[in-house]
Amino acid sequence: MKNIVKFLKGHNLAVLLIVLLLIGQAYCDLSLPNYTSDILNVGLQQNGIDSAAPDTVRAETLETLSLFMPDADVSEVDAAYSQADAAGIRSLKEDADPERIGELLTLPESVLFQMQNAPEQEASVEQIQAAIASGVMTKEQFLDGIHERMVAYGDLSDSYLKQIAVSFVASEYEAQGLELTKIQNHYLYTVGFKMMVMALLMTITAIATGYIASRTSAQVGMDLREQIYSKVMQFTSAEMERFSTASLITRSTNDIQQIQMVIVMMLRMVAYAPILAVFGIIRVVQTGSGMGWIIILAVVLLSALVGILVGIAMPKFKIMQKLVDRLNLVSRELLTGVMPIRAFSREGYEEQRFQRANTDLYETQLFTNRAMTFMMPLMMFIMNGVSVLIVWVGAHKVDLGTIQVGDLTAFITYSMVIVMGFLMLSMISVILPRAGVAADRIMEVLDTDISLSDPAQPKDRDVQYGGGALSFVDVSFAYPGAADCALEHISFTARPGEVTAIIGSTGCGKSTLLNLIPRFYDVTSGYITLDGTDIRNLSQRALRDAIGYVPQKGMLFSGTIESNIKYGGEQITDADMREAARIAQATDFIAEKPEGFDAAIAQEGSNVSGGQRQRLAIARAIAKHPKIYLFDDSFSALDYKTDLKLRTELLQYTCDSTVIIVAQRISTILHADKILCMEDGRIVGAGTHEELMRSCKTYREIAESQLSEAELDGMGGEDLG
């Protein structure tokens, strides 16, 4: 999870805006139950009268109420109302506090209403007034009696007393000739309009939150793909061997998709749950129902359930991503190797291999899904159990008069909103572990230390105007983790204007030697210089800009012939492209295509032959105009005639450049200025063809295996004995 949060660091403003919108949405969402409660309590039960302080009251009624209040309260209430009009009606002043006046009038109105509506009352209001006026009892004694009477009535809550007081206000309005139906309808319309506004605001905030969350998630995914791409582009062969191609593909696609999906849910739902919980608990406390412990119990049970299920499934989620890598690897091998699979009739074996990888993933996913299937029914059981518990406890409180039906309805709604928030959080917890594993896998790539790095102060200027002289000085190299060296004590110099060829048996280290020049690997000991500067003191970009490299396999990219030849840089012109194609002997087959240089090239050049692929790869290197040409057995797919013509043209074109050719065929390197013969990672011979035929047994054996005796005699070779 910490890595997923880390990915959001660059989007703090968006996250802050989402949090603010979610707070607004939660406020609107939790306001609706309160309005529903008001409709039930005030709109329906209290005829739309929401305060014990009447807006208008008859002067004689206010005078009667003063009997049931201390003198200080009487003065405060009297000051809150205007003088009586011609009809004897007093109005609540605009600057008065209705809530405060209602608190002062609740008890007097409740007592007076019960006296007026209880025929068994021992004394009437007139009798009480007369008793106080005659001195039979004082007002304080009377108020003390009211208090004792309230105690005798039982445990009447403030809510219940307020209902009685509101009933008194309703009777007062009726006595004034006001229509209670109009008052009720006005209240209901007002509250209903507020509910519509809240619902609209909630919809707007939800849409805005979803939009920003989706946009942020997509941006995070794009950034991660760019970071992984940039990181992989810096990988050396050692890092590529650590992360398989299939795994890197899975990490940059499936894993990032998992993270994107979770980020949307985190910003939209996970962040919403605690906000709902905080505001919901505040609302629940405000209801004064005394049932908050039920919500706490529900949250604890839900948290325990999620913790248990995630603890069971988490190890499997980690295994699952590795199995996805494995399935991706097998699928990739099947698709790219379909021709040899068919040629060797290994379809059945490969089907079994794929089935094993597929079954392993299936069984792991089945286990996690089965574990998580317990979550939903158990959560619904908890939620429904909470509803039953609230109704059961709340019914007793309604019966005792401590809460109203509307308050109970609001509490149930608040509880369901809070529980549903945690329910959503729990449902998301199904995919959170897998996304956490995916984030860890991505960070594993991004945190990988690159074995090759640029120097702090590269000496690119030293070779900027150099001729391209390349020297190996006592170079040895061992692959990472290998016990033996692949190359040992290699020393030679390749100069501009010369062709240096390297030949030897398979596995002797020819391609390894060539891969050290563009720093695909760094030497283990010794050093390589370009124009007298150690290549490790150059930036990799400057070094590789000076090199035109043609690998063993002529790798082409999807696009066109033109895009592949111009792959070396934007500085390559159309004239450079056509000249490179002519030298590489590619003009003829390009001209045969209706689209010419705009002809499409499929992925990896699968729609052209091996020889055409090699010639286009050679043209790509030539068009770049490098100082150094590296040909790693790049002529093996060409027929002898095309090979000869290409090398003749290439020799004239590269007369001022350093050319290093790795080859298997003697005929390809026959006229090289210098030939290096390698065996078991060492140079066992160096010189021209004639010199090596006389002095190098290994070279002579290679020549005898490829050329006839007549050809060897014509070259003037001697038997080494």
Secondary structure, DSSP 8 states (H G I E B T S, - for coil): -HHHHHHTGGGHHHHHHHHHHHHHHHHHHHHHHHHHHHIIIIIITSTT---SS-SEEEHHHHHHHGGGS-HHHHHHHHHHB----TTSEEEB-TTS-HHHHHHHHHHHHHHHHHHHH-TT-SS-HHHHHHHHHHTSS-HHHHHHHHHHHHHHH----HHHHHHHHHHHHHHHHHHTT--HHHHHHHHHHHHHHHHHHHHHHHHHHHHHHHHHHHHHHHHHHHHHHHHHHHHHHH--HHHHHHS-HHHHHHIIIIIHHHHHHHHHHIIIIITHHHHHHHHHHHHHHHHT-S-HHHHHHHHHHHHHHHHHHHHHHHHHHHHHHHHHHHHHHHHHHHHHTHHHHHHTT-HHHHHHHHHHHHHHHHHHHHHHHHHHHTHHHHHHHHHHHHHHHHHHHHHHHHHHTSS-HHHHHHHHHHHHHHHHHHHHHHHHTTTHHHHHHHHHHHHHHHT---SS---SS--HHHHHT----EEEEEEEE--TT-SS-SEEEEEEEE-TT-EEEEEESTTSSHHHHHHHTTTSS--SEEEEEETTEEGGGS-HHHHHHTEEEE-SS----SEEHHHHHGGG-TT--HHHHHHHHHHTT-HHHHHTSTTGGG-EE-GGGTTS-HHHHHHHHHHHHHHT--SEEEEESTTTTS-HHHHHHHHHHHHHHTTTSEEEEE-S-HHHHTT-SEEEEEETTEEEEEE-HHHHHHH-HHHHHHHHHHS-HHHHHHTT-----
